[in-house]
Amino acid sequence: MLTTHLNNLPYSKFVLIEDSVEQRGKDLLKYIVESHINKTPHCKIKYFVFEGTIEKTQTSLPYPNVKFYDFVSDSNSWLNSVTNDFPHLINTMSDSGYIIVVDSLAHLILQYGIASTYKIFHELLMNREIVRIITILHQDLCENIIQTSQYFQHLATLCIVLEPKFNSSYSRVSYKVRKRGGKVLKKIEEFTIEDGVLKSQEIKKPNTQALIQQDLEQILPENLSTFKIGLTEDEKKSRAEVILPYLPKEVVPGSGDNKINEGKIFYTFDEVDDWDEEDPDDDLNI
């Protein structure tokens, strides 16, 4: 399950989340960060903010052991003399046992280029002082998303691709786990995050007969027309109870159960009726 690969030891060192406008990954990113804080209250998290506002991000994660780096307000250090350069900050960090979070890998690529960004993350992956690297890649913001995704999926030890809902109230997620021995595990699941808790389940095999019946119901003429051309169940029941032909019901006198006879048709011949018992084919000259 996805929760197992996210929370169990040993941690997947590089977690790459790929999202889109249809299915955002901020809630999943927040869940992973809070899971580390709840499991290890004294863990150190360095959160690099490249999108949105620093105030909103700080409000969503109000924890003292999360240190935020603002790359939104003054990304090029034009307003502040303090160097605000991502590679420089990464290289000058002397702490040990910390977690790095980058909320938008696409913004980092736009600012430093894909080659430099790839090199930075490769160095972070090789750094033994770092416990985990977590980032989100917005598929809608990359010019060549297929190539970019392949590059960073090659580095990632846990790649999570979020997908929109499909015939379910849960969102879909496909993820790939790269084990230390080289084994690669791929799975597709449904997930939801409720009250800060991640719930995931395997996607069950669809019932083909139920899907066929559903399609048949959708193409029925009654469902496609703009006016009523069929009968409801009550109308069908009333029609079945009607005694044909439309003659009064007859009650057999003297019967204990007041038996009701079925409707009958009586016809009396008139004098003008042409009734011939002979076979009309006898007149044919064959």
C-alpha positions in Angstrom: 0.0 0.0 0.0 1.1 3.6 -0.6 1.1 4.4 3.2 3.5 1.6 3.8 6.1 2.8 1.3 5.7 6.4 2.6 6.0 5.8 6.3 7.9 2.5 6.9 11.6 2.3 7.5 13.9 2.4 5.7 12.6 5.5 4.0 12.6 6.0 0.2 15.1 8.8 0.0 13.9 10.7 -3.0 10.1 11.0 -3.2 8.9 12.6 -6.5 5.2 13.6 -6.7 3.9 14.4 -10.2 0.6 16.3 -10.3 -1.5 18.5 -12.5 -4.2 21.1 -12.4 -6.9 18.4 -12.3 -5.3 16.6 -9.3 -3.0 18.7 -7.1 -0.4 17.2 -4.9 -0.1 19.8 -2.1 -2.3 17.8 0.3 -0.1 14.7 -0.2 3.0 16.7 0.4 1.6 18.2 3.6 0.6 14.7 4.8 4.2 13.4 4.3 5.7 16.3 6.1 3.3 16.0 9.1 3.8 12.2 9.2 7.5 12.9 9.8 6.8 15.4 12.5 4.3 13.2 14.3 6.6 10.2 14.1 9.8 12.1 14.9 8.9 15.3 16.7 12.5 16.6 16.7 13.2 16.0 13.0 14.5 19.0 11.1 12.8 20.0 7.9 14.0 22.6 5.4 11.1 23.7 3.3 11.9 25.7 0.1 9.0 27.7 -1.2 8.9 28.4 -4.9 5.2 29.0 -5.5 2.3 30.7 -3.8 3.2 32.9 -0.8 5.5 32.2 2.1 2.8 33.3 4.6 0.3 30.8 3.3 2.8 28.0 3.4 3.9 28.9 6.9 0.3 28.9 8.1 -0.4 25.5 6.6 2.6 24.0 8.5 2.9 25.9 11.8 5.6 23.7 13.3 8.8 25.1 15.0 11.1 22.4 13.5 10.1 23.4 9.9 12.4 26.1 8.5 11.1 27.9 5.4 13.2 29.5 2.6 11.4 32.1 0.6 12.1 31.9 -3.1 8.9 33.7 -4.1 9.2 37.2 -2.8 12.9 37.8 -3.8 14.1 34.9 -5.8 17.0 36.8 -7.4 18.1 38.7 -4.2 17.2 42.1 -5.7 15.5 43.4 -2.5 17.8 41.8 0.0 21.5 41.6 0.3 21.4 38.1 1.7 22.2 35.6 -1.0 19.0 33.7 -2.0 20.5 31.1 -4.2 19.3 27.5 -4.0 22.6 25.7 -4.9 24.5 27.9 -2.5 22.1 27.2 0.4 22.3 23.5 -0.3 26.1 23.4 -0.3 26.4 25.5 2.9 24.1 23.4 5.0 26.1 21.8 7.8 23.3 20.1 9.7 22.8 16.3 9.7 19.7 14.2 9.7 17.4 16.7 8.0 14.6 16.5 5.3 14.5 18.7 2.3 11.2 19.7 0.7 10.9 21.6 -2.6 7.2 22.5 -3.2 7.7 23.1 -7.0 10.4 21.3 -9.0 9.1 23.0 -12.2 9.8 26.5 -10.8 13.3 25.3 -9.9 13.9 24.0 -13.5 12.6 27.3 -15.0 15.0 29.3 -12.8 18.2 27.1 -13.0 17.6 24.9 -16.1 17.0 21.2 -16.2 20.7 20.2 -16.3 21.7 22.2 -13.2 18.6 21.1 -11.3 19.2 17.4 -12.1 22.8 17.8 -10.9 21.6 19.4 -7.7 19.2 16.6 -6.9 21.7 14.0 -7.8 24.1 15.5 -5.2 21.4 15.6 -2.6 20.6 12.0 -3.3 24.2 11.0 -2.7 24.4 13.1 0.5 24.3 10.7 3.5 23.4 13.6 5.9 20.0 14.0 4.3 17.2 11.7 5.4 14.8 12.4 2.7 14.1 14.6 -0.3 10.4 15.4 -1.2 9.3 17.5 -4.2 6.4 18.1 -6.5 6.7 18.2 -10.3 3.8 20.1 -11.9 3.2 18.4 -15.3 1.4 21.4 -16.7 4.3 23.8 -16.2 7.0 21.8 -18.0 7.6 22.4 -21.7 8.8 18.9 -22.4 7.2 17.0 -19.6 7.9 13.5 -21.0 11.6 14.0 -21.1 11.7 15.9 -17.8 9.6 13.2 -16.0 11.9 10.5 -17.3 15.0 12.3 -16.0 13.8 12.7 -12.4 12.0 9.4 -12.3 15.4 7.8 -13.0 16.6 9.5 -9.8 13.6 9.0 -7.6 13.3 6.0 -5.3 9.5 6.5 -5.0 7.7 8.1 -7.9 4.0 9.0 -7.3 1.8 10.1 -10.2 -1.5 11.5 -9.3 -4.5 11.0 -11.6 -8.0 12.4 -11.7 -11.0 10.4 -10.4 -12.4 7.7 -12.6 -15.8 6.1 -11.9 -15.1 6.5 -8.2 -15.2 9.0 -5.4 -11.5 8.4 -4.8 -8.5 9.8 -6.7 -6.2 7.4 -8.5 -2.5 7.2 -7.9 0.1 5.1 -9.8 3.5 4.8 -8.0 6.8 3.1 -8.6 9.1 2.0 -5.8 12.8 1.3 -6.4 14.2 -1.1 -3.8 17.8 -1.1 -2.7 18.4 -4.4 -4.3 17.3 -3.0 -7.7 13.8 -4.5 -7.7 11.1 -2.1 -9.1 7.5 -2.4 -7.8 4.7 -0.7 -9.7 1.1 -0.3 -8.4 -2.1 1.6 -9.1 -4.4 2.4 -6.2 -7.2 4.7 -5.1 -6.6 7.2 -2.3 -8.1 10.0 -0.3 -6.8 12.2 2.5 -9.4 12.8 5.3 -8.6 14.8 8.4 -4.9 14.5 7.8 -5.0 10.7 7.3 -4.1 9.0 4.1 -6.3 6.1 3.1 -5.5 4.0 0.0 -6.9 0.8 -1.4 -6.2 -1.4 -4.4 -8.4 -0.9 -7.4 -10.7 -3.8 -7.8 -11.2 -5.6 -11.1 -14.4 -4.2 -12.7 -17.5 -6.4 -13.1 -17.8 -6.6 -16.9 -21.4 -7.8 -16.7 -22.4 -4.8 -14.6 -20.6 -2.4 -16.9 -22.4 -4.0 -19.9 -25.8 -3.7 -18.2 -25.0 0.0 -17.3 -24.2 0.7 -20.9 -27.4 -0.9 -22.1 -29.5 1.1 -19.6 -27.8 4.3 -21.0 -28.8 3.6 -24.6 -32.4 2.6 -23.9 -34.8 4.8 -25.9 -36.6 5.9 -22.7 -33.4 7.4 -21.4 -32.4 9.1 -24.6 -35.7 10.8 -25.6 -36.9 14.1 -24.3 -40.5 12.9 -23.9 -42.0 9.9 -22.2 -42.3 6.8 -24.5 -42.4 4.0 -21.9 -44.3 3.0 -18.8 -43.4 3.1 -15.2 -43.6 0.0 -13.0 -46.9 1.1 -11.5 -48.3 1.7 -15.0 -47.2 -1.8 -16.1 -48.8 -3.3 -13.1 -52.1 -1.5 -13.7 -52.1 -2.6 -17.3 -51.6 -6.2 -16.3 -54.6 -6.1 -14.0 -57.0 -4.9 -16.7 -59.5 -7.6 -17.8 -59.9 -7.7 -21.6 -62.1 -7.0 -23.4 -63.5 -4.0 -21.7 -66.7 -5.5 -20.4 -68.2 -5.4 -16.9 -67.0 -8.1 -14.5 -69.5 -10.9 -13.9 -69.9 -12.5 -10.6 -71.2 -16.1 -10.7 -74.2 -16.3 -8.5 -74.3 -19.0 -5.9 -70.6 -19.4 -5.7 -69.1 -19.2 -2.2 -66.0 -17.4 -3.2 -67.9 -14.9 -5.4 -65.9 -16.1 -8.4 -65.3 -13.4 -11.0 -65.6 -14.6 -14.6 -63.2 -13.3 -17.2 -64.5 -10.8 -19.8 -66.2 -12.3 -22.8 -67.2 -11.1 -26.2 -70.7 -11.9 -27.5 -71.6 -11.3 -31.2 -75.0 -11.6 -32.8 -75.1 -12.0 -36.6 -77.2 -9.5 -38.4 -79.2 -10.3 -41.5 -76.9 -8.3 -43.7 -73.8 -10.2 -42.5 -72.3 -12.2 -45.4 -71.5 -15.5 -43.7 -70.5 -18.3 -46.1 -69.3 -21.6 -44.7 -68.0 -22.7 -48.1 -64.4 -22.6 -48.9 -63.8 -19.5 -51.1 -61.0 -21.3 -52.9 -63.4 -23.7 -54.4 -64.4 -21.1 -57.0 -60.8 -20.8 -58.3 -60.2 -22.4 -61.7 -57.0 -24.3 -61.2 
